[in-house]
Amino acid sequence: MDAFEQARRLLNAVIAAYSGRIGAATSPESARALRAKRAPLLTERDTLTADNRQRIAEILTEMPSRLAAVRKGKTGE
C-alpha cells in the first residue's frame, strides 16, 4: 500500500470514529460539534490527490494521534 492509500485509510478511520461518536452523542449540541470537526475531513478525503505529497506526509504524521483521541472521546466537543 502506498502513502496515498495509507493517508486515505487514516482519513476514513478518523471520519468513521467521528461518525460513531456522533451516533452516541448525548445532546444535539455535542453531535453538532462533532459534525463540525468531521466536515473538513470529509472534504479533504474527497480532494486529496496522490500528487500532494506534503499533505499526505502530514496526514500520516498527525492522524494516528487524532484517531486515538477521537476513539477515546477526547475531541473537545
Secondary structure, DSSP 8 states (H G I E B T S, - for coil): --HHHHHHHHHHHHHHHHHHHHHT-SSHHHHHHHHHHHHHHHHHHHH--TT-HHHHHHHHHHHHHHHHHHHHT-S--
